[in-house]
Amino acid sequence: MHVQFTLPYQVMYYDTDCGGVVHNLAYLRWVEECRTKMASALGIDYAILAREGRHTVLVRHEVDYHAPAFLADQIRINGCIERMSGSSMWFRFEVRRAEDDKLCVTVVQRLALVQMPQGRPCRIPAEWRAAVAPSEDSAPGQDVK
């Protein structure tokens, strides 16, 4: 996975069940936060999109749970945009425990850019594609943080 953004996080009490194990919904909240901050770091401004009536809409969400995370764990949510095509964007995320780099969860998402209120798909802007494409000047594996 070519990481474009990493969100560090400490597991909070409210993220867990009564046994101190992270609840499945917490992972989804972390992925949403990572995706939003990654988009901002790549120059995708959700506030401007909203004013223009364009929104990213979740079309598909796949989650694989590999190992649990626990109360007070330091974790990293690594994210990347794998590709863009037409009006769609495909994202991949990994949630890992920082202490041992143990993979906890993988998430794949497909989002569409939609013009509202019509509900019509919009083409992904060229500047978004350019922001995601690796620059010829950047070293392989260079991350946006």
C-alpha positions as CSV (number, residue, x, y, z in Angstrom):
1,M,0.0,0.0,0.0
2,H,1.4,3.4,-1.0
3,V,0.5,5.5,2.1
4,Q,-0.6,9.0,1.3
5,F,-1.7,10.0,4.8
6,T,-1.3,8.7,8.3
7,L,-3.6,9.6,11.2
8,P,-2.2,8.7,14.7
9,Y,-4.7,7.9,17.4
10,Q,-4.9,6.7,20.9
11,V,-7.8,4.3,21.6
12,M,-10.2,6.0,24.0
13,Y,-12.6,4.4,26.5
14,Y,-15.6,5.4,24.4
15,D,-14.1,3.4,21.5
16,T,-14.3,0.1,23.4
17,D,-16.8,-2.4,24.7
18,C,-16.9,-3.5,28.3
19,G,-13.9,-5.8,27.7
20,G,-11.7,-3.0,26.5
21,V,-11.8,-4.2,22.9
22,V,-12.3,-1.6,20.2
23,H,-15.9,-1.7,18.9
24,N,-16.3,-2.2,15.2
25,L,-17.9,1.2,14.6
26,A,-14.9,3.0,16.1
27,Y,-12.8,1.7,13.2
28,L,-15.2,3.2,10.7
29,R,-15.2,6.6,12.5
30,W,-11.4,6.6,12.4
31,V,-11.4,5.8,8.6
32,E,-13.8,8.6,8.0
33,E,-11.6,11.0,9.9
34,C,-8.5,9.8,8.1
35,R,-10.2,10.1,4.7
36,T,-11.4,13.7,5.4
37,K,-8.0,14.8,6.6
38,M,-6.2,13.1,3.7
39,A,-8.5,14.8,1.2
40,S,-7.7,18.2,2.8
41,A,-4.0,17.5,2.7
42,L,-4.3,16.7,-1.0
43,G,-6.2,20.0,-1.6
44,I,-9.7,18.6,-1.8
45,D,-11.8,21.2,0.1
46,Y,-15.1,19.7,1.3
47,A,-16.5,23.1,2.3
48,I,-16.0,24.5,-1.2
49,L,-17.6,21.3,-2.6
50,A,-20.6,21.7,-0.4
51,R,-21.1,25.3,-1.4
52,E,-21.0,24.1,-5.1
53,G,-23.6,21.4,-4.3
54,R,-21.1,18.6,-4.9
55,H,-20.6,15.9,-2.4
56,T,-18.6,12.7,-2.1
57,V,-21.1,9.8,-1.6
58,L,-20.1,6.4,-0.2
59,V,-21.0,3.8,-2.7
60,R,-19.2,0.7,-1.3
61,H,-17.6,-0.1,2.0
62,E,-15.6,-3.3,2.6
63,V,-14.2,-4.1,6.1
64,D,-11.9,-7.0,7.1
65,Y,-11.2,-7.4,10.8
66,H,-7.8,-9.1,11.3
67,A,-6.8,-8.5,15.0
68,P,-8.4,-6.4,17.8
69,A,-7.1,-3.1,19.1
70,F,-7.5,-2.4,22.8
71,L,-8.1,0.5,25.2
72,A,-5.2,2.9,25.3
73,D,-3.4,1.4,22.3
74,Q,-1.6,3.8,20.1
75,I,-2.7,3.1,16.6
76,R,-2.1,4.4,13.1
77,I,-4.7,4.7,10.4
78,N,-2.9,4.7,7.0
79,G,-4.8,5.8,3.9
80,C,-4.4,6.2,0.2
81,I,-6.4,6.9,-2.8
82,E,-5.8,3.9,-5.0
83,R,-7.4,5.3,-8.2
84,M,-9.9,7.7,-9.7
85,S,-12.0,7.0,-12.7
86,G,-14.9,9.0,-14.1
87,S,-16.9,10.1,-11.1
88,S,-15.4,7.5,-8.7
89,M,-12.6,7.3,-6.2
90,W,-11.2,4.1,-4.6
91,F,-9.6,4.4,-1.1
92,R,-7.7,1.9,1.0
93,F,-7.0,2.0,4.7
94,E,-5.1,0.0,7.2
95,V,-5.5,0.3,10.9
96,R,-2.3,-0.8,12.7
97,R,-1.2,-0.9,16.3
98,A,1.9,1.3,16.6
99,E,3.6,-0.8,19.2
100,D,4.0,-3.9,17.1
101,D,2.7,-2.8,13.6
102,K,0.0,-5.5,13.9
103,L,-2.7,-5.1,11.2
104,C,-6.1,-4.8,12.9
105,V,-8.4,-3.7,10.1
106,T,-8.4,-3.1,6.4
107,V,-11.0,-1.0,4.7
108,V,-11.7,-0.4,1.0
109,Q,-14.1,2.3,0.0
110,R,-15.5,3.5,-3.3
111,L,-16.9,7.1,-3.3
112,A,-18.7,8.9,-6.1
113,L,-18.7,12.7,-6.7
114,V,-22.3,13.7,-7.0
115,Q,-24.0,17.0,-7.9
116,M,-26.9,17.7,-5.6
117,P,-29.9,18.1,-5.5
118,Q,-30.1,16.4,-8.9
119,G,-28.1,13.3,-7.7
120,R,-26.0,13.3,-10.9
121,P,-22.5,11.9,-10.9
122,C,-19.8,14.5,-11.7
123,R,-16.4,13.9,-13.2
124,I,-13.5,13.9,-10.8
125,P,-11.6,17.3,-11.3
126,A,-8.2,17.1,-13.1
127,E,-6.5,18.9,-10.2
128,W,-7.6,16.0,-7.8
129,R,-6.1,13.5,-10.2
130,A,-2.9,15.5,-10.3
131,A,-2.7,15.7,-6.5
132,V,-3.1,12.0,-6.2
133,A,-0.7,11.0,-9.0
134,P,2.9,10.5,-7.8
135,S,5.0,13.4,-8.8
136,E,8.1,12.7,-11.0
137,D,10.0,14.9,-8.5
138,S,9.0,13.0,-5.4
139,A,10.7,9.9,-4.0
140,P,8.8,6.6,-4.1
141,G,6.8,6.1,-1.0
142,Q,6.8,9.8,0.0
143,D,3.8,10.4,2.2
144,V,1.5,13.3,2.8
145,K,1.2,13.9,6.6
